[in-house]
Amino acid sequence: MKLSVVIPCFNEAATIESIIAAVRDGTHEILEELNARGWIDHLVHHEINRGKGASLRTGFSKATGDIVIVQDADLEYDPGEYPKLVKPILDGRADVVYGSRFIGDQPHRVLYFWHRVGNGFLTLLSNMLTNLNFTDVETCYKVFKRNVIQSIKIEEERFGFEPEITAKIARMGCAIYEVGIAYYGRTYEQGKKVDWKDGFRAIYCILKYNLFR
C-alpha cells in the first residue's frame, strides 16, 4: 500500500519546511508500512493563487498512492496522527475518513468562539441535507481511497471544497468514518486564512451540491 499526501500551500514560508519534515519523519512507521518514499513526489505550481480547492484538484490528479490524505501546510494538524486516520481504510471498513477536532481526548487549542459556532452550524446544515452524522465537516484531515477521490469532479476553487466533497461522497454512498484528532489552531496574526466570507460561501455550497445536483 502507498500513501499520497497532498499539501496545498500559499504564503506558508514559515511552516512549509516543518510540515514536510513532519510528514516525512514524524510518521516513519506508517510511511514505511505504506511503502512511501522520498519527501515530495510531485511539486506543482499555479501561476497565480487559485485557492485551496484548485490546489487540491491538481494534487489529487497527480496522486499515485492507494490512499490519499489532505494535509494543510500550516502546523494546525499533526501528521503523527496518520496511522489512526488511515486505519479504517487499511482495515477494509472505510472508503473515506474525516479527522474530527470535536471528538476524542486529544488536545485542542482554545480559540475563537464564533468560529466554533459557525463550524457547528455548517456541520449541522450539511448533515441535515446529507443525512449523515458528521461532527466536523470543515476539518482539514480528509482521507480517501484514491479511486474514490479521483472519480469526483471538484468544482470549488477555495474553501468551498469542504462542503462540496462532503455532499459528493454522501451521494456516492461511500463508507465514511470519523476519528478524533488533536488541533493546534492558529490565530489570524499567525496566518489563519478562513474568514466570514468563506462561511457564507460554505452555506451556498452546502445548498448547491446537495439540493441542485
Sequence and secondary structure as in RCSB ss.txt:
>XXXX:A:sequence
MKLSVVIPCFNEAATIESIIAAVRDGTHEILEELNARGWIDHLVHHEINRGKGASLRTGFSKATGDIVIVQDADL
EYDPGEYPKLVKPILDGRADVVYGSRFIGDQPHRVLYFWHRVGNGFLTLLSNMLTNLNFTDVETCYKVFKRNVIQ
SIKIEEERFGFEPEITAKIARMGCAIYEVGIAYYGRTYEQGKKVDWKDGFRAIYCILKYNLFR
>XXXX:A:secstr
  EEEE   SS TTTHHHHHHHHHHTTHHHHHHTT  SS S     SS   HHHHHHHHHHH  SSEEEE  SSS
SS GGGHHHHHHHHHTTS SEEEEETTSSSS B    HHHHHHHHHHHHHHHHHHT   S TT S EEEEHHHHT
TS    SSTTHHHHHHHHHHHHT  EEEEE  B    TTTT    HHHHHHHHHHHHHHHH  
